[in-house]
Amino acid sequence: MKLENSYDVVIVGAGPGGSITARDCAKAGLKVLLLE
């Protein structure tokens, strides 16, 4: 089984800055991967 995912934005760090950035990118219609 082959799994492929693609994201427009990858954010490393789910603190306040990363979380807000992820939220704003998602609201703009981007596919976001947020990693802690």
PQR file of N, CA, C, O and H, with PARSE charges and radii, in Angstrom:
ATOM      1  N   MET A   1       0.841  -1.167   0.000 -0.4000 1.5000
ATOM      2  CA  MET A   1       0.000   0.000   0.000 -0.0000 2.0000
ATOM      3  C   MET A   1       0.892   1.237   0.000  0.5500 1.7000
ATOM      4  O   MET A   1       1.798   1.364   0.824 -0.5500 1.4000
ATOM      5  N   LYS A   2       0.627   2.126  -0.916 -0.4000 1.5000
ATOM      6  CA  LYS A   2       1.426   3.338  -1.029 -0.0000 2.0000
ATOM      7  C   LYS A   2       0.586   4.532  -0.583  0.5500 1.7000
ATOM      8  O   LYS A   2      -0.493   4.785  -1.120 -0.5500 1.4000
ATOM      9  H   LYS A   2      -0.109   2.022  -1.585  0.4000 1.0000
ATOM     10  N   LEU A   3       1.093   5.249   0.394 -0.4000 1.5000
ATOM     11  CA  LEU A   3       0.410   6.440   0.878 -0.0000 2.0000
ATOM     12  C   LEU A   3       1.185   7.675   0.455  0.5500 1.7000
ATOM     13  O   LEU A   3       2.397   7.761   0.652 -0.5500 1.4000
ATOM     14  H   LEU A   3       1.969   5.043   0.829  0.4000 1.0000
ATOM     15  N   GLU A   4       0.488   8.610  -0.116 -0.4000 1.5000
ATOM     16  CA  GLU A   4       1.117   9.867  -0.501 -0.0000 2.0000
ATOM     17  C   GLU A   4       0.252  11.015  -0.010  0.5500 1.7000
ATOM     18  O   GLU A   4      -0.956  11.049  -0.241 -0.5500 1.4000
ATOM     19  H   GLU A   4      -0.497   8.540  -0.277  0.4000 1.0000
ATOM     20  N   ASN A   5       0.880  11.934   0.657 -0.4000 1.5000
ATOM     21  CA  ASN A   5       0.200  13.145   1.107 -0.0000 2.0000
ATOM     22  C   ASN A   5       0.986  14.338   0.610  0.5500 1.7000
ATOM     23  O   ASN A   5       2.217  14.314   0.575 -0.5500 1.4000
ATOM     24  H   ASN A   5       1.862  11.906   0.845  0.4000 1.0000
ATOM     25  N   SER A   6       0.293  15.353   0.237 -0.4000 1.5000
ATOM     26  CA  SER A   6       0.976  16.586  -0.141 -0.0000 2.0000
ATOM     27  C   SER A   6       0.341  17.738   0.626  0.5500 1.7000
ATOM     28  O   SER A   6      -0.863  17.757   0.879 -0.5500 1.4000
ATOM     29  H   SER A   6      -0.707  15.373   0.266  0.4000 1.0000
ATOM     30  N   TYR A   7       1.173  18.680   0.981 -0.4000 1.5000
ATOM     31  CA  TYR A   7       0.742  19.829   1.762 -0.0000 2.0000
ATOM     32  C   TYR A   7       1.286  21.090   1.118  0.5500 1.7000
ATOM     33  O   TYR A   7       2.359  21.083   0.514 -0.5500 1.4000
ATOM     34  H   TYR A   7       2.152  18.664   0.775  0.4000 1.0000
ATOM     35  N   ASP A   8       0.545  22.155   1.253 -0.4000 1.5000
ATOM     36  CA  ASP A   8       1.017  23.452   0.775 -0.0000 2.0000
ATOM     37  C   ASP A   8       1.995  24.068   1.764  0.5500 1.7000
ATOM     38  O   ASP A   8       2.932  24.765   1.375 -0.5500 1.4000
ATOM     39  H   ASP A   8      -0.326  22.160   1.743  0.4000 1.0000
ATOM     40  N   VAL A   9       1.766  23.802   3.058 -0.4000 1.5000
ATOM     41  CA  VAL A   9       2.575  24.386   4.124 -0.0000 2.0000
ATOM     42  C   VAL A   9       2.863  23.322   5.168  0.5500 1.7000
ATOM     43  O   VAL A   9       1.960  22.591   5.576 -0.5500 1.4000
ATOM     44  H   VAL A   9       1.004  23.236   3.375  0.4000 1.0000
ATOM     45  N   VAL A  10       4.122  23.228   5.607 -0.4000 1.5000
ATOM     46  CA  VAL A  10       4.498  22.365   6.726 -0.0000 2.0000
ATOM     47  C   VAL A  10       5.070  23.274   7.807  0.5500 1.7000
ATOM     48  O   VAL A  10       6.022  24.016   7.569 -0.5500 1.4000
ATOM     49  H   VAL A  10       4.855  23.821   5.276  0.4000 1.0000
ATOM     50  N   ILE A  11       4.479  23.208   8.995 -0.4000 1.5000
ATOM     51  CA  ILE A  11       4.900  24.049  10.111 -0.0000 2.0000
ATOM     52  C   ILE A  11       5.420  23.145  11.217  0.5500 1.7000
ATOM     53  O   ILE A  11       4.725  22.234  11.664 -0.5500 1.4000
ATOM     54  H   ILE A  11       3.705  22.605   9.188  0.4000 1.0000
ATOM     55  N   VAL A  12       6.651  23.404  11.656 -0.4000 1.5000
ATOM     56  CA  VAL A  12       7.255  22.632  12.746 -0.0000 2.0000
ATOM     57  C   VAL A  12       7.201  23.494  14.000  0.5500 1.7000
ATOM     58  O   VAL A  12       7.824  24.553  14.072 -0.5500 1.4000
ATOM     59  H   VAL A  12       7.216  24.144  11.293  0.4000 1.0000
ATOM     60  N   GLY A  13       6.453  23.026  14.977 -0.4000 1.5000
ATOM     61  CA  GLY A  13       6.281  23.755  16.229 -0.0000 2.0000
ATOM     62  C   GLY A  13       4.838  24.184  16.388  0.5500 1.7000
ATOM     63  O   GLY A  13       4.352  25.053  15.663 -0.5500 1.4000
ATOM     64  H   GLY A  13       5.947  22.165  14.919  0.4000 1.0000
ATOM     65  N   ALA A  14       4.153  23.567  17.345 -0.4000 1.5000
ATOM     66  CA  ALA A  14       2.726  23.834  17.534 -0.0000 2.0000
ATOM     67  C   ALA A  14       2.471  24.783  18.701  0.5500 1.7000
ATOM     68  O   ALA A  14       1.413  24.738  19.329 -0.5500 1.4000
ATOM     69  H   ALA A  14       4.547  22.861  17.934  0.4000 1.0000
ATOM     70  N   GLY A  15       3.438  25.631  18.982 -0.4000 1.5000
ATOM     71  CA  GLY A  15       3.234  26.643  20.012 -0.0000 2.0000
ATOM     72  C   GLY A  15       2.305  27.729  19.499  0.5500 1.7000
ATOM     73  O   GLY A  15       1.666  27.564  18.460 -0.5500 1.4000
ATOM     74  H   GLY A  15       4.297  25.667  18.472  0.4000 1.0000
ATOM     75  N   PRO A  16       2.229  28.834  20.217 -0.5600 1.5000
ATOM     76  CA  PRO A  16       1.305  29.901  19.814  0.2800 2.0000
ATOM     77  C   PRO A  16       1.539  30.410  18.386  0.5500 1.7000
ATOM     78  O   PRO A  16       0.588  30.586  17.624 -0.5500 1.4000
ATOM     79  N   GLY A  17       2.783  30.639  18.033 -0.4000 1.5000
ATOM     80  CA  GLY A  17       3.073  31.149  16.689 -0.0000 2.0000
ATOM     81  C   GLY A  17       2.742  30.160  15.591  0.5500 1.7000
ATOM     82  O   GLY A  17       2.138  30.520  14.581 -0.5500 1.4000
ATOM     83  H   GLY A  17       3.556  30.496  18.652  0.4000 1.0000
ATOM     84  N   GLY A  18       3.141  28.904  15.793 -0.4000 1.5000
ATOM     85  CA  GLY A  18       2.864  27.874  14.794 -0.0000 2.0000
ATOM     86  C   GLY A  18       1.384  27.603  14.644  0.5500 1.7000
ATOM     87  O   GLY A  18       0.891  27.412  13.532 -0.5500 1.4000
ATOM     88  H   GLY A  18       3.632  28.612  16.613  0.4000 1.0000
ATOM     89  N   SER A  19       0.673  27.585  15.759 -0.4000 1.5000
ATOM     90  CA  SER A  19      -0.768  27.329  15.724 -0.0000 2.0000
ATOM     91  C   SER A  19      -1.523  28.447  15.013  0.5500 1.7000
ATOM     92  O   SER A  19      -2.428  28.185  14.219 -0.5500 1.4000
ATOM     93  H   SER A  19       1.074  27.741  16.662  0.4000 1.0000
ATOM     94  N   ILE A  20      -1.157  29.672  15.293 -0.4000 1.5000
ATOM     95  CA  ILE A  20      -1.814  30.807  14.642 -0.0000 2.0000
ATOM     96  C   ILE A  20      -1.508  30.812  13.152  0.5500 1.7000
ATOM     97  O   ILE A  20      -2.390  31.070  12.333 -0.5500 1.4000
ATOM     98  H   ILE A  20      -0.423  29.885  15.938  0.4000 1.0000
ATOM     99  N   THR A  21      -0.257  30.527  12.800 -0.4000 1.5000
ATOM    100  CA  THR A  21       0.119  30.476  11.392 -0.0000 2.0000
ATOM    101  C   THR A  21      -0.638  29.369  10.677  0.5500 1.7000
ATOM    102  O   THR A  21      -1.125  29.573   9.565 -0.5500 1.4000
ATOM    103  H   THR A  21       0.460  30.318  13.466  0.4000 1.0000
ATOM    104  N   ALA A  22      -0.745  28.192  11.303 -0.4000 1.5000
ATOM    105  CA  ALA A  22      -1.483  27.076  10.707 -0.0000 2.0000
ATOM    106  C   ALA A  22      -2.948  27.449  10.503  0.5500 1.7000
ATOM    107  O   ALA A  22      -3.526  27.170   9.453 -0.5500 1.4000
ATOM    108  H   ALA A  22      -0.349  28.026  12.206  0.4000 1.0000
ATOM    109  N   ARG A  23      -3.537  28.076  11.503 -0.4000 1.5000
ATOM    110  CA  ARG A  23      -4.937  28.501  11.399 -0.0000 2.0000
ATOM    111  C   ARG A  23      -5.134  29.475  10.243  0.5500 1.7000
ATOM    112  O   ARG A  23      -6.065  29.328   9.452 -0.5500 1.4000
ATOM    113  H   ARG A  23      -3.067  28.303  12.357  0.4000 1.0000
ATOM    114  N   ASP A  24      -4.257  30.467  10.148 -0.4000 1.5000
ATOM    115  CA  ASP A  24      -4.386  31.472   9.099 -0.0000 2.0000
ATOM    116  C   ASP A  24      -4.188  30.867   7.714  0.5500 1.7000
ATOM    117  O   ASP A  24      -4.895  31.225   6.772 -0.5500 1.4000
ATOM    118  H   ASP A  24      -3.500  30.586  10.790  0.4000 1.0000
ATOM    119  N   CYS A  25      -3.235  29.957   7.587 -0.4000 1.5000
ATOM    120  CA  CYS A  25      -3.009  29.292   6.298 -0.0000 2.0000
ATOM    121  C   CYS A  25      -4.218  28.445   5.908  0.5500 1.7000
ATOM    122  O   CYS A  25      -4.633  28.450   4.749 -0.5500 1.4000
ATOM    123  H   CYS A  25      -2.661  29.666   8.352  0.4000 1.0000
ATOM    124  N   ALA A  26      -4.782  27.718   6.871 -0.4000 1.5000
ATOM    125  CA  ALA A  26      -5.961  26.890   6.596 -0.0000 2.0000
ATOM    126  C   ALA A  26      -7.150  27.761   6.195  0.5500 1.7000
ATOM    127  O   ALA A  26      -7.902  27.406   5.287 -0.5500 1.4000
ATOM    128  H   ALA A  26      -4.445  27.714   7.812  0.4000 1.0000
ATOM    129  N   LYS A  27      -7.322  28.891   6.865 -0.4000 1.5000
ATOM    130  CA  LYS A  27      -8.410  29.808   6.510 -0.0000 2.0000
ATOM    131  C   LYS A  27      -8.240  30.349   5.098  0.5500 1.7000
ATOM    132  O   LYS A  27      -9.220  30.663   4.422 -0.5500 1.4000
ATOM    133  H   LYS A  27      -6.712  29.180   7.602  0.4000 1.0000
ATOM    134  N   ALA A  28      -6.979  30.455   4.653 -0.4000 1.5000
ATOM    135  CA  ALA A  28      -6.691  30.939   3.304 -0.0000 2.0000
ATOM    136  C   ALA A  28      -6.846  29.838   2.258  0.5500 1.7000
ATOM    137  O   ALA A  28      -6.634  30.073   1.068 -0.5500 1.4000
ATOM    138  H   ALA A  28      -6.183  30.199   5.202  0.4000 1.0000
ATOM    139  N   GLY A  29      -7.220  28.630   2.703 -0.4000 1.5000
ATOM    140  CA  GLY A  29      -7.464  27.542   1.763 -0.0000 2.0000
ATOM    141  C   GLY A  29      -6.277  26.644   1.499  0.5500 1.7000
ATOM    142  O   GLY A  29      -6.328  25.809   0.595 -0.5500 1.4000
ATOM    143  H   GLY A  29      -7.393  28.438   3.670  0.4000 1.0000
ATOM    144  N   LEU A  30      -5.207  26.794   2.265 -0.4000 1.5000
ATOM    145  CA  LEU A  30      -4.029  25.961   2.077 -0.0000 2.0000
ATOM    146  C   LEU A  30      -4.148  24.674   2.884  0.5500 1.7000
ATOM    147  O   LEU A  30      -4.777  24.649   3.942 -0.5500 1.4000
ATOM    148  H   LEU A  30      -5.166  27.472   2.999  0.4000 1.0000
ATOM    149  N   LYS A  31      -3.539  23.608   2.375 -0.4000 1.5000
ATOM    150  CA  LYS A  31      -3.496  22.340   3.102 -0.0000 2.0000
ATOM    151  C   LYS A  31      -2.269  22.379   4.007  0.5500 1.7000
ATOM    152  O   LYS A  31      -1.144  22.540   3.532 -0.5500 1.4000
ATOM    153  H   LYS A  31      -3.028  23.629   1.516  0.4000 1.0000
ATOM    154  N   VAL A  32      -2.493  22.231   5.318 -0.4000 1.5000
ATOM    155  CA  VAL A  32      -1.450  22.474   6.319 -0.0000 2.0000
ATOM    156  C   VAL A  32      -1.122  21.201   7.083  0.5500 1.7000
ATOM    157  O   VAL A  32      -2.013  20.437   7.453 -0.5500 1.4000
ATOM    158  H   VAL A  32      -3.406  22.100   5.703  0.4000 1.0000
ATOM    159  N   LEU A  33       0.177  20.982   7.316 -0.4000 1.5000
ATOM    160  CA  LEU A  33       0.649  19.939   8.222 -0.0000 2.0000
ATOM    161  C   LEU A  33       1.354  20.643   9.368  0.5500 1.7000
ATOM    162  O   LEU A  33       2.342  21.347   9.158 -0.5500 1.4000
ATOM    163  H   LEU A  33       0.901  21.602   7.015  0.4000 1.0000
ATOM    164  N   LEU A  34       0.845  20.454  10.582 -0.4000 1.5000
ATOM    165  CA  LEU A  34       1.410  21.071  11.782 -0.0000 2.0000
ATOM    166  C   LEU A  34       2.041  19.980  12.631  0.5500 1.7000
ATOM    167  O   LEU A  34       1.357  19.060  13.078 -0.5500 1.4000
ATOM    168  H   LEU A  34       0.043  19.882  10.752  0.4000 1.0000
ATOM    169  N   LEU A  35       3.353  20.084  12.854 -0.4000 1.5000
ATOM    170  CA  LEU A  35       4.102  19.082  13.616 -0.0000 2.0000
ATOM    171  C   LEU A  35       4.591  19.668  14.926  0.5500 1.7000
ATOM    172  O   LEU A  35       4.998  20.828  14.996 -0.5500 1.4000
ATOM    173  H   LEU A  35       3.909  20.832  12.491  0.4000 1.0000
ATOM    174  N   GLU A  36       4.542  18.847  15.958 -0.4000 1.5000
ATOM    175  CA  GLU A  36       5.083  19.262  17.249 -0.0000 2.0000
ATOM    176  C   GLU A  36       6.421  18.614  17.451  0.5500 1.7000
ATOM    177  O   GLU A  36       7.061  18.827  18.481 -0.5500 1.4000
ATOM    178  H   GLU A  36       4.211  17.905  15.901  0.4000 1.0000
TER
END
